[in-house]
Amino acid sequence: MHDIAIRQEIVERVVKRRGRMRLFERLDPTRTAAVYIDMQVTFLAPGAPVEVPMARAIVPQINALNARLRALGVPIYWVAHANTSRHGASDWPGFFDHFVSDEARARTIAGLAPGADGQQLWPELEIADDDTVLFKNRYSALIAGSSSLETMVRGRSIDTLLIGGTKTDVCCESTARDAMMLDFKTVMLADCCAALSDEEHRNALETIIQQFGDVMTADEVVAALGSR
């Protein structure tokens, strides 16, 4: 896991602005869901074109937290990334045509194609039968047209999302930003997210805690869920 902490100057800024550090002292497990982003082979496999090595390191922590969440009745959602392609062209040209090199494009598209091995959840994750697995086709799982996540959780009267996975500063942060702007109570799981560096991970958490939601460890989340 990333061995970092939110900087003291950010803590002081947050407390000065809103009078407290924590937004949500108590969380209702009947209205909370855990959402894990992109914990799939194409991001976790050694040598994958979009590998995030630290994402493998958070797997035991995610498994441990989920066991505690399931005991509280909190549903688990696994959101994998998928992009369809035809004749080598992707359904997300704004990304693949400009942000991916010619050398890596074909491999990346192949790894993210529906049904590809790269879309499989990482085998060391403990997936329960009643967990939900779904797909998104943009960084955020909550941007219009990206996935069915919003419809699914609203159908269960869920108003609080715990967000983990990879990368902290890209798909996790994008989903967290949209969650807040859709009026979900949003919590980033500090020790269940992974980025390519400690600095990028910390920067994302500091952005979230200042403008978009809470940042909690797994232990802090479980304490908040059990404190009603």
Backbone hydrogen bonds, N-H to C=O, Kabsch-Sander energy under -0.5 kcal/mol:
donor,donor_aa,acceptor,acceptor_aa,energy
4,I,2,H,-1.2
10,I,7,R,-0.7
11,V,7,R,-2.0
12,E,8,Q,-2.7
13,R,9,E,-1.7
14,V,10,I,-2.6
15,V,11,V,-2.5
16,K,12,E,-2.3
17,R,13,R,-1.9
18,R,14,V,-2.4
19,G,15,V,-2.3
25,E,23,L,-0.6
27,L,224,A,-2.1
31,R,28,D,-2.0
32,T,29,P,-0.8
33,A,160,T,-2.1
34,A,75,P,-2.5
35,V,162,L,-3.7
36,Y,77,Y,-3.0
37,I,35,V,-0.5
37,I,164,G,-2.5
38,D,79,V,-3.2
40,Q,38,D,-1.9
41,V,120,Q,-2.8
42,T,118,G,-2.4
43,F,40,Q,-1.7
44,L,40,Q,-1.6
45,A,41,V,-2.9
48,A,45,A,-2.1
50,V,42,T,-0.8
51,E,48,A,-1.8
52,V,43,F,-3.1
55,A,52,V,-1.9
56,R,52,V,-0.5
56,R,53,P,-1.4
57,A,53,P,-0.7
58,I,54,M,-1.0
59,V,56,R,-0.9
62,I,58,I,-2.4
63,N,59,V,-2.7
64,A,60,P,-2.3
65,L,61,Q,-2.5
66,N,62,I,-2.8
67,A,63,N,-1.7
68,R,64,A,-1.3
69,L,65,L,-2.5
70,R,66,N,-3.0
71,A,67,A,-1.3
72,L,68,R,-0.9
72,L,69,L,-0.8
73,G,70,R,-1.3
74,V,69,L,-2.5
77,Y,34,A,-2.9
78,W,132,T,-3.3
79,V,36,Y,-3.3
79,V,77,Y,-0.6
80,A,78,W,-0.6
80,A,134,L,-2.6
82,A,136,K,-2.9
83,N,112,L,-2.7
86,R,89,A,-2.6
89,A,86,R,-1.9
91,D,84,T,-2.1
95,F,92,W,-1.4
96,F,92,W,-2.2
97,D,93,P,-2.2
98,H,95,F,-1.0
99,F,95,F,-3.2
105,R,101,S,-1.9
106,A,102,D,-0.7
108,T,104,A,-2.6
109,I,105,R,-2.9
110,A,106,A,-2.4
111,G,107,R,-2.1
112,L,108,T,-1.3
113,A,110,A,-0.9
116,A,113,A,-2.5
119,Q,116,A,-1.6
120,Q,117,D,-1.8
122,W,39,M,-2.0
125,L,122,W,-2.2
127,I,125,L,-0.9
128,A,126,E,-0.5
131,D,128,A,-1.6
132,T,76,I,-2.6
134,L,78,W,-2.7
136,K,80,A,-2.3
137,N,146,S,-0.7
146,S,143,I,-2.4
147,S,143,I,-0.5
152,M,148,S,-2.3
153,V,149,L,-2.6
154,R,150,E,-2.5
155,G,151,T,-1.7
156,R,153,V,-1.1
157,S,154,R,-1.8
158,I,153,V,-2.3
159,D,31,R,-2.1
160,T,31,R,-1.7
161,L,185,K,-2.9
162,L,33,A,-2.8
163,I,161,L,-0.6
163,I,187,V,-3.2
164,G,35,V,-2.5
164,G,162,L,-0.5
165,G,192,C,-2.8
166,T,37,I,-2.4
167,K,194,A,-0.7
168,T,194,A,-1.6
170,V,167,K,-1.3
172,C,167,K,-2.1
173,E,167,K,-0.6
173,E,168,T,-1.0
174,S,170,V,-2.7
175,T,171,C,-2.1
176,A,172,C,-2.5
177,R,173,E,-2.7
178,D,174,S,-2.0
179,A,175,T,-2.4
180,M,176,A,-2.2
181,M,177,R,-2.0
182,L,178,D,-1.2
182,L,179,A,-0.5
183,D,180,M,-1.8
184,F,179,A,-2.7
185,K,159,D,-3.2
187,V,161,L,-2.5
188,M,214,D,-2.8
189,L,163,I,-2.7
190,A,188,M,-1.1
190,A,216,M,-2.5
192,C,189,L,-1.9
193,C,190,A,-0.5
194,A,165,G,-2.2
201,H,197,S,-2.1
202,R,198,D,-2.9
203,N,199,E,-2.6
204,A,200,E,-1.9
205,L,201,H,-2.1
206,E,202,R,-2.6
207,T,203,N,-1.9
208,I,204,A,-2.5
209,I,205,L,-2.5
210,Q,206,E,-1.2
211,Q,207,T,-1.6
212,F,208,I,-2.7
213,G,208,I,-2.3
214,D,186,T,-2.6
216,M,188,M,-2.4
221,V,217,T,-2.2
222,V,218,A,-2.3
223,A,219,D,-2.2
224,A,220,E,-2.3
225,L,221,V,-2.3
226,G,222,V,-1.4
227,S,224,A,-0.9
